[in-house]
Structures are given as structure tokens and as C-alpha cells.
Amino acid sequence: MSVRRSGLSLSLLLCFGLTTSAEAQDALPPGLTFERGLVLVKDLATITLADHFVYLQQADARRIVEQHWGNLPDDGILGLILPVYEGTPHDAWGVVISFTDDGHIEDDDADDIDWDEMLAELKESEAEVNEERKRLGMETLTLIGWTTPPHYEKETKRIYWGKTLQAGNAPLRTVNYDIRVLGRTGALMLSAVGVEPDLPVLEAAMTTLLPHVQFVDGKRYDQFDSDLDSVAAYGIGALVAGKVAAKIGLLAKLGVILLAGKKLILFAVIGIGAFVAKRFGKKKDVV
């Protein structure tokens, strides 16, 4: 999806961090239903929100992302977390929630991954991707590095990481902060974005959310049933590498075309498919 806004860019608003004023932000559209406290993400998971967060269910989340922020339709959006400033919800930044249902993701490769090596290989693979993006009239996207190297918590089945990206000649670099929570048949994805000065804000927000995301009974990782459920064709390494490549710059707010109607996923995969296959191979056949 691309995030384009008229007037003041959201990413510029984010430079002010948690002190961003209500007057500096665009007013949210009327008629939204904000949920607080314990919220349900479809029929998959629950999130317990702190007082300075609100949640929008799928219809309202898509209304913000697609209409208010000017993106193409994306039915993969399940919900949206927004911050609360001085008691009022605002769109200074957001955490978009979706789910990948590629199957049960086994984590036996997690301890063997060299994240610095992966970063170097991802950087080498992006030249071809950017050539294709330029051919299609899109700005280039360059992965600068990890702001927070991927960290996998084996007991809780959660992985999180931050990355810095350069979108074309934009004056500020984009920062993405991602959480993936493994479940029975896939991974719940929480993705936040800002620019480099926003990193402390995003890290604090995502760190607050991290321990409070739980799959509902029947959807948990330990409830995998090999007789009923398929196994993903990739493990932890490809979950990060593939999603970094495929979702690079999710919701970047500097007028960059990103994830437009799933198209970026296809564009970004050009040139990185071979990298993922070579680096990780096929995890195992789907059961």
C-alpha cells in the first residue's frame, strides 16, 4: 500500500515524537469506533492495550489506511493501533496488523542465523529490485541496516526487529519496527513506521505491545496438529528475510509507493527470490 497524504506529511509530524500536538495533526474522520483495553483481532488473537493506545477493527482500520491516508484497497489489514495524545486518538503514527497464513512456521533454525550476514546478503540482492522499481516509475528503496537486530524469543514464539531504509532522495530515512508472533497456522504481523527521529517512540510503543499479544485458544503455536495443519515452506530466517524484502518500507509516509495493492510484494520479490531460496532453501514440503 502507498501512504500519501495531502498537506503536512505524517513522517514530519513524527519528528516531534510523543510531544506532537493535536493541532499539528490531521483530524481523524468522524464515526470511528475506538476500542480500548483488551481487544480481539478477528478470531485470531487478543491484544491488551495500555491507556495511550486505541484499536480500530478491520472496517475502520481500512477506512483510515485506504481513505484517510490514501492507499489502495487491502483486505489483508485486520486492525490498526493508534496513539492517544492528551486523551484524544490521533494518526501521528500507527501499527498495522495483518496475518500470514502460510502454515505453521517451525523455529529450529532460529539459533543458527547470522543476522549481520543476512543483512549483507539482502543489500546485495536489492540492486535488481531497484532496477525493476525504476522501470516501473517507482522510487528506489535501500536497506541501510538494522536499528534493532532481529531477536527471537523461543519461549513466547515472538520475533522483533527494526530496520532503517532510504526511500529515493528523501531527506529523512524511514524506520520500520516489526513484530511477528507465531501461531498455529501462521504469524500475526504488527508493523509500525516513522522516520529516524521517531525510533525511540516506535520502540517504546512496540516494546509495550510485545508481551500483550496472545493467540486465542485453538490458534496457539503449541496447538499445532500435524494431522490437520500444514507446515510453512520456510522458517524464522526466511520469515524475516522474505518479509524484509517483500514489505520493505511498510507504510512509509514520504510519498513513496509502498505495498500498493500487493504490487510491491511482487516487485520486491523480483531479485530476492533466488536469495531466499539459496540462503535458506525450502524449509520442508507442506503437509
C-alpha positions in Angstrom: 0.0 0.0 0.0 1.2 3.5 -0.5 0.6 6.2 2.1 0.1 9.6 0.6 -1.3 12.5 2.5 -2.2 16.0 1.4 -0.7 18.8 3.5 1.8 18.0 6.2 3.4 14.6 5.9 2.8 12.2 8.8 6.5 11.4 8.9 7.3 15.1 9.5 4.8 15.1 12.4 6.5 12.1 13.8 9.7 14.0 14.2 8.1 15.6 17.3 7.7 12.2 18.9 5.3 11.9 21.8 5.0 15.7 22.1 3.3 16.0 18.8 0.4 18.4 19.2 -3.2 17.8 18.3 -3.2 20.9 16.2 -0.3 19.7 14.0 -2.2 16.5 13.0 -5.0 15.9 10.6 -8.3 15.3 12.2 -9.5 11.7 12.1 -12.8 11.2 10.2 -16.0 11.0 12.3 -17.8 7.8 13.1 -14.9 5.7 14.1 -15.3 3.1 16.8 -12.3 3.1 19.1 -11.7 0.1 21.3 -9.6 0.2 24.4 -8.1 -2.3 26.9 -8.5 -5.9 25.8 -9.3 -6.1 22.0 -9.8 -9.0 19.7 -8.0 -9.3 16.4 -10.5 -11.0 14.2 -10.9 -14.5 15.6 -7.1 -15.0 15.9 -5.6 -13.1 18.9 -6.1 -10.6 21.7 -4.1 -7.5 22.5 -4.2 -5.8 25.9 -3.7 -2.1 25.2 -2.2 0.5 27.5 -4.2 3.6 28.1 -2.3 5.6 25.5 -3.4 3.3 22.6 -6.7 2.7 20.9 -7.7 0.0 18.4 -9.7 0.0 15.2 -11.3 -3.1 13.9 -10.9 -4.1 10.2 -13.5 -1.9 8.6 -12.4 1.3 10.4 -8.8 0.4 10.1 -9.1 0.0 6.3 -11.1 3.3 6.2 -8.1 5.1 7.8 -5.4 3.3 5.8 -7.2 3.4 2.5 -9.3 6.6 2.5 -7.8 8.9 5.2 -4.2 8.0 4.3 -4.9 7.5 0.6 -4.0 3.9 0.0 -5.3 1.3 -2.4 -7.7 -1.3 -1.0 -6.0 -4.1 1.0 -8.2 -6.7 2.6 -5.2 -8.1 4.4 -5.5 -5.3 7.0 -7.1 -6.8 10.1 -6.7 -3.8 12.5 -4.9 -0.6 13.4 -3.5 0.7 16.6 -3.3 4.4 17.0 -1.7 6.6 19.8 -3.7 8.8 22.2 -2.4 12.3 22.8 -3.9 14.3 25.6 -6.9 11.9 25.7 -7.6 12.0 22.0 -6.8 9.4 19.4 -4.6 10.6 16.5 -3.0 9.4 13.4 0.6 10.6 14.2 1.6 7.1 13.6 0.0 3.7 13.5 0.6 0.0 13.9 -0.9 -2.0 11.1 -1.9 -5.6 12.0 -2.2 -8.4 9.5 -1.8 -12.2 9.4 0.3 -14.5 7.2 -1.4 -17.9 6.9 1.4 -19.8 5.1 1.3 -22.6 7.6 2.9 -23.5 10.9 6.4 -21.9 11.0 9.0 -24.1 12.6 11.7 -22.4 14.5 14.5 -24.9 14.6 16.8 -22.6 12.5 16.5 -19.6 14.9 19.7 -20.2 16.8 21.8 -20.6 13.7 21.0 -17.4 11.9 23.8 -14.8 11.4 21.7 -11.6 11.1 24.7 -9.4 10.0 25.3 -11.9 7.2 21.7 -11.9 6.2 21.7 -8.1 6.1 24.8 -8.1 3.8 23.1 -10.6 1.5 19.9 -8.6 1.4 21.8 -5.5 0.5 23.5 -7.3 -2.3 20.2 -8.6 -3.6 18.4 -5.2 -3.8 20.1 -3.8 -6.9 17.9 -5.9 -9.2 14.8 -5.0 -7.2 15.5 -1.3 -7.5 16.2 -1.6 -11.3 12.7 -3.0 -11.6 11.2 -0.3 -9.4 12.8 2.4 -11.5 11.5 0.8 -14.7 8.0 0.9 -13.2 8.4 4.6 -12.2 8.8 3.9 -8.5 11.4 5.3 -6.1 14.3 3.1 -5.1 14.3 1.6 -1.6 17.7 1.0 0.1 18.0 -1.1 3.2 20.5 0.8 5.4 20.7 -1.6 8.3 19.2 -2.9 11.4 18.2 -0.4 14.0 17.4 -3.3 16.2 18.7 -6.7 15.0 16.2 -9.5 14.9 15.6 -11.1 18.3 13.7 -14.3 18.7 12.1 -15.3 22.0 11.8 -19.1 21.7 9.5 -19.5 24.8 7.0 -16.9 23.7 7.4 -17.5 19.9 7.9 -13.8 19.2 10.4 -12.2 17.0 11.0 -8.4 16.6 13.4 -6.2 14.8 13.9 -2.6 13.5 15.3 -1.5 10.2 16.3 1.7 8.5 15.5 2.4 4.8 16.3 5.2 2.4 13.5 6.0 0.0 14.9 7.7 -3.1 16.4 11.0 -2.2 14.1 11.6 0.8 15.7 14.0 3.4 14.8 11.6 6.3 15.3 7.9 6.4 12.4 5.7 7.1 12.4 3.4 10.2 10.3 0.3 10.4 9.7 -1.7 13.6 8.2 -5.1 13.2 6.8 -7.8 15.5 5.8 -11.3 14.4 4.0 -13.6 16.8 4.0 -17.3 15.7 0.7 -19.1 15.9 -0.7 -22.5 15.0 -1.1 -21.8 11.2 0.9 -18.7 10.6 2.2 -15.4 12.1 0.4 -12.3 13.4 2.2 -9.3 12.0 2.5 -5.9 13.7 4.3 -3.2 11.7 5.0 0.4 12.7 6.8 3.1 10.8 8.3 6.5 11.3 11.5 8.3 10.4 14.8 8.1 12.2 14.0 10.6 15.0 10.9 8.5 15.7 12.8 5.4 16.6 12.6 5.8 20.4 8.8 6.4 20.1 8.2 3.4 18.0 10.5 1.1 20.0 8.7 2.2 23.2 5.3 1.6 21.7 6.2 -1.8 20.2 8.0 -2.9 23.4 4.9 -2.1 25.3 2.7 -4.1 23.0 5.0 -7.1 22.6 4.1 -9.1 25.7 0.4 -8.4 25.4 -0.3 -10.1 22.1 -1.7 -13.6 22.6 -3.3 -16.0 20.2 -6.8 -17.3 21.3 -7.3 -20.9 22.4 -7.2 -23.1 19.4 -4.8 -20.8 17.5 -1.8 -21.0 19.7 1.6 -22.3 18.4 1.6 -25.3 20.8 -1.8 -26.4 19.5 -0.4 -27.3 16.0 -1.9 -30.6 14.8 0.2 -32.3 12.1 -2.8 -34.3 11.0 -4.8 -31.2 10.3 -2.4 -28.3 9.7 0.1 -27.5 7.0 3.8 -26.6 7.7 5.2 -23.4 6.2 7.8 -23.8 3.5 10.1 -21.6 5.4 11.5 -21.0 8.9 12.4 -18.0 11.1 15.2 -16.8 8.8 13.1 -16.6 5.7 10.2 -15.1 7.7 12.5 -12.1 8.4 14.4 -12.1 5.1 11.4 -12.6 3.0 9.3 -10.1 4.8 12.1 -7.5 4.9 12.4 -7.9 1.1 8.6 -8.1 0.4 7.4 -5.5 2.9 10.3 -3.1 2.8 9.1 0.3 4.0 5.6 -0.7 5.1 3.5 2.5 5.4 6.4 4.8 4.8 4.9 8.3 4.8 7.3 10.2 2.5 5.1 9.9 -0.6 6.7 6.6 -1.6 4.6 4.0 -3.3 4.7 1.0 -0.9 2.7 -2.2 -0.9 0.3 -0.7 -3.4 -2.5 -3.3 -3.7 0.0 -6.1 -3.1 2.1 -5.0 -6.1 5.2 -4.1 -4.1 5.3 -7.6 -2.8 5.6 -8.8 -6.4 8.0 -6.1 -7.4 10.2 -6.6 -4.4 10.4 -10.3 -4.8 11.9 -9.8 -8.2 15.6 -10.4 -7.5 15.3 -11.7 -3.9 13.5 -14.9 -4.6 16.8 -16.5 -5.5 18.4 -15.1 -2.4 15.8 -16.6 -0.1 16.0 -20.0 -1.9 19.8 -20.0 -1.8 20.1 -18.8 1.7 17.5 -20.9 3.4 16.3 -23.5 0.9 12.8 -24.8 1.2 12.0 -25.4 4.8 10.0 -28.6 4.1 7.1 -29.6 1.9 3.7 -28.5 3.0 2.0 -31.4 4.9 
